[in-house]
Amino acid sequence: MSNSPIELYSGRFFYTCGLGGALACGMTHAFVTPLDLVKCRRQIDPKLYSSIFDGWRKIGKAEGIAGLYTGVGPTLIGYSLQGAFKYGFYEFFKYKYSQWAGEDNAFKYRTALYLSASASAEILADVALCPWEALKVRMQTSTTPFAAGTVAGFSKILQTEGAGGFYKGLTPLWLRQIPYTMMKFATFEKIVEVIYSKALSRPKNEYNKAQQLGVSFVGGYLAGIICAIVSHPADTLVSKLNNVPKGPGETTGQLSVRIMKDLGMAGVWRGLGARIVMIGTLTALQWFIYDIVKVQAGLPTTGATEKK
């Protein structure tokens, strides 16, 4: 650590973590847009495609390769912003909360520390993501093309619904993303700790950076599977909220209750298989990319906290 060109917990450190998060989340979510597209459409209409591959075949045949990347613009923008806030503020809150708790308590209750820091970071991250998530869902689930592109779609929502149109899904987004992120960070930290302490024969610092990055990938994939299951019902609700109009005088909360009743238990879990594949892959790649950025900056990889 003493040879790091960036001082730990300095402004440059948090900025670097934010940059790593932006690259990790923006690139990976954009990459899996075809999978996300089919998942969202199946949540809205389960009869539309019989499987992921059937969805890709039908979309490709009707719209070409470009059709498989419907919504990639707002996806890239929104999740880059979200990633910067999520990872940068996670490191910030983890550091601040550990200072407040004291060294001994921070280590003893480190899982609670991971959970509280990640929840705090995600509250801010979702405010940045929400407008772009609303646009992405509209573009991906409209029966006819919602807009010619990202700029046109953004302008359309702003002109027809005002700024509120971008944030009507914020509460469900929090309900989806905050539990997801808490599980994502806490389970990743715990899994990495267990890999080094139980599955491998030596402490983390005795492995080279390439080996540590391999652990980050494996830990990220396992954490992603857990995250997908925990957050899936809220993910389904977010997809529906951006496509079902409110009734006269109906609030977003009332609309959410109505949608959940209409979906039923089976409907809430629709598309889970696709989401497990998507989120598992996403989470693994995100931690891998994030830690690559940290390593390139001379910083340690994430996880495997040891008491000093």
Residue pairs with C-beta under 8 A, 6 or more apart in sequence:
1 8
1 300
3 298
4 297
4 298
4 299
5 297
5 298
6 12
6 13
6 16
6 297
6 298
6 299
7 13
8 299
9 91
9 95
13 91
13 299
14 88
14 91
14 92
15 88
16 293
16 294
16 297
16 299
17 87
17 88
17 90
17 91
17 290
17 294
18 84
18 85
18 87
18 88
18 89
19 84
19 293
20 87
20 289
20 290
20 291
20 292
20 293
20 294
21 83
21 84
21 85
21 86
21 87
21 88
21 290
22 80
22 81
22 83
22 84
22 87
23 80
23 83
23 289
23 290
23 293
24 83
24 87
24 285
24 286
24 287
24 288
24 289
24 290
24 293
25 79
25 80
25 82
25 83
25 84
25 86
25 87
25 286
26 76
26 77
26 79
26 80
26 83
27 76
27 285
27 289
28 79
28 281
28 282
28 285
28 286
28 289
29 36
29 75
29 76
29 79
29 282
30 72
30 75
30 76
30 79
31 285
32 278
32 281
32 282
33 68
33 69
33 70
33 71
33 72
33 75
34 56
34 59
34 68
34 69
35 52
35 274
35 277
35 278
36 71
36 75
36 140
36 278
37 55
37 59
37 68
37 69
37 70
37 71
37 140
38 49
38 52
38 55
38 56
38 59
38 274
39 52
39 271
39 274
39 275
39 278
40 137
40 140
40 141
40 239
41 48
41 49
41 55
41 140
41 141
42 48
42 49
42 55
42 270
42 271
42 274
43 235
43 236
43 239
43 240
43 270
43 271
44 141
44 239
44 240
44 243
46 267
46 270
48 55
49 55
49 58
52 274
52 277
56 68
59 67
59 68
60 67
60 68
63 70
70 139
70 140
71 135
71 136
71 137
71 139
71 140
73 149
73 150
74 132
74 133
74 135
74 136
74 139
74 150
74 153
74 154
75 132
75 136
77 132
77 150
78 128
78 129
78 131
78 132
78 133
78 135
78 136
79 129
79 132
81 125
81 128
81 129
81 132
82 125
82 126
82 128
82 129
83 125
83 286
84 128
85 121
85 124
85 125
85 128
86 118
86 121
86 122
86 125
86 181
87 121
87 290
88 121
89 120
89 121
89 124
89 125
90 117
90 118
90 121
90 185
92 121
93 116
93 117
93 118
93 120
93 121
94 113
94 114
94 117
97 106
97 113
97 116
97 117
98 106
98 113
99 106
101 109
101 113
103 308
106 113
107 305
107 307
110 189
110 305
111 186
111 189
111 190
114 182
114 185
114 186
114 189
114 190
115 182
115 185
115 186
117 185
118 181
118 182
118 184
118 185
118 186
119 178
119 181
119 182
121 181
122 174
122 177
122 178
122 180
122 181
122 182
123 174
123 178
125 177
125 181
126 170
126 173
126 174
126 177
126 178
127 170
129 173
129 177
130 166
130 167
130 169
130 170
130 173
131 154
131 166
131 167
133 169
133 173
133 238
134 157
134 165
134 166
134 167
134 168
134 169
134 242
135 150
135 153
135 154
135 157
135 166
137 169
137 238
137 239
137 242
137 243
138 146
138 147
138 153
138 157
138 242
138 243
139 145
139 146
139 147
139 153
141 239
141 242
141 243
142 243
146 153
146 156
147 153
147 156
157 165
157 166
158 165
158 166
168 241
168 242
168 252
169 238
169 241
169 242
169 252
171 252
171 253
171 256
172 234
172 237
172 238
172 241
172 252
172 256
173 234
173 238
175 234
175 237
176 231
176 234
176 235
176 237
176 238
177 231
177 234
179 230
179 231
179 234
180 227
180 230
180 231
181 227
183 223
183 226
183 227
183 230
183 231
184 223
184 224
184 227
184 283
187 222
187 223
187 226
187 227
188 219
188 220
188 223
188 283
188 287
188 302
188 303
189 302
189 303
189 305
191 218
191 219
191 222
191 223
191 303
192 215
192 216
192 219
192 302
192 303
192 304
193 303
193 304
193 305
195 215
195 218
195 219
195 304
196 203
196 204
196 215
196 303
196 304
197 304
200 207
200 215
203 304
203 306
204 212
204 215
204 301
204 303
204 304
204 306
207 215
209 295
209 301
212 291
212 295
212 301
213 288
213 291
213 292
213 295
213 301
215 301
215 303
216 287
216 288
216 290
216 291
216 301
216 302
216 303
217 284
217 285
217 287
217 288
218 284
219 287
219 303
220 283
220 284
220 285
220 286
220 287
220 288
221 280
221 281
221 283
221 284
223 283
223 287
224 279
224 280
224 281
224 282
224 283
224 284
225 276
225 279
225 280
227 279
227 283
228 272
228 275
228 276
228 278
228 279
228 280
229 272
229 276
232 268
232 269
232 271
232 272
232 275
233 268
233 269
235 275
236 263
236 267
236 268
236 269
236 270
236 271
237 256
237 259
237 260
237 268
240 259
240 263
241 252
241 255
241 256
241 259
244 255
244 259
246 252
246 255
247 254
247 255
247 258
250 258
260 268
263 270
287 302
290 302
291 301
291 302
294 300
294 301
294 302
295 301
